[in-house]
């Protein structure tokens, strides 16, 4: 997955749980309640 191909990255919170969502090749990917390690990994590597 190339970072340049990721569109509309959103890092938000809903009901106290983090949500990370983005589009990649016209598909939406949403990560909700993934745990702190996964959330931090995605934040660090997608928002770079």
Secondary structure, 3 states (H helix, E strand, C coil): CCHHHEEEEEEEEECCEEEEEEEECCEEEEEECCCHHHHHHHHHHHCC
